[in-house]
Amino acid sequence: MKKPSLAIAAAVLALALIDARAAGSVDAGKQKSAPCQQCHGADGNSTNAQFPRLAGQYPDYIAKALSDYKSGDRKNPVMAPFAAGLSFEDIEDLAAWFSSRPNGLVVRHW
């Protein structure tokens, strides 16, 4: 009977470690976002429809997109050079910053 509870405890611990590792620093992300601001806006709310809003996106989505630009799995001639120089920590920090921003979209209730 101790083996299942030990396995469950190990799984919970592993998930907690993964979750803690995936959380970047909002403050560091804000500092690292300077190159992103010209296209995506100072807070991730781009006013140009050509550039996606990053504010309020899920951090996992932002991290995955940046990782894919970096690896070449996601193709974009503008984003690839920016992502190429990012470390894992940079990506997590940027994801934390942009996901923490309000998305700026106006919701109208008719």
Secondary structure in CASP SS format (residue, H / E / C, confidence):
PFRMAT SS
TARGET T0000
AUTHOR 0000-0000-0000
METHOD secondary structure of the structure
MODEL  1
M C 1.00
K H 1.00
K H 1.00
P H 1.00
S H 1.00
L H 1.00
A H 1.00
I H 1.00
A H 1.00
A H 1.00
A H 1.00
V H 1.00
L H 1.00
A H 1.00
L H 1.00
A H 1.00
L H 1.00
I H 1.00
D H 1.00
A H 1.00
R H 1.00
A H 1.00
A C 1.00
G C 1.00
S C 1.00
V H 1.00
D H 1.00
A H 1.00
G H 1.00
K H 1.00
Q H 1.00
K H 1.00
S C 1.00
A H 1.00
P H 1.00
C H 1.00
Q H 1.00
Q H 1.00
C H 1.00
H H 1.00
G C 1.00
A C 1.00
D C 1.00
G C 1.00
N C 1.00
S C 1.00
T C 1.00
N C 1.00
A C 1.00
Q C 1.00
F C 1.00
P C 1.00
R C 1.00
L C 1.00
A C 1.00
G C 1.00
Q C 1.00
Y C 1.00
P H 1.00
D H 1.00
Y H 1.00
I H 1.00
A H 1.00
K H 1.00
A H 1.00
L H 1.00
S H 1.00
D H 1.00
Y H 1.00
K H 1.00
S H 1.00
G C 1.00
D C 1.00
R C 1.00
K C 1.00
N C 1.00
P C 1.00
V C 1.00
M H 1.00
A H 1.00
P H 1.00
F H 1.00
A H 1.00
A H 1.00
G C 1.00
L C 1.00
S C 1.00
F H 1.00
E H 1.00
D H 1.00
I H 1.00
E H 1.00
D H 1.00
L H 1.00
A H 1.00
A H 1.00
W H 1.00
F H 1.00
S H 1.00
S H 1.00
R C 1.00
P C 1.00
N C 1.00
G C 1.00
L C 1.00
V C 1.00
V C 1.00
R C 1.00
H C 1.00
W C 1.00
END
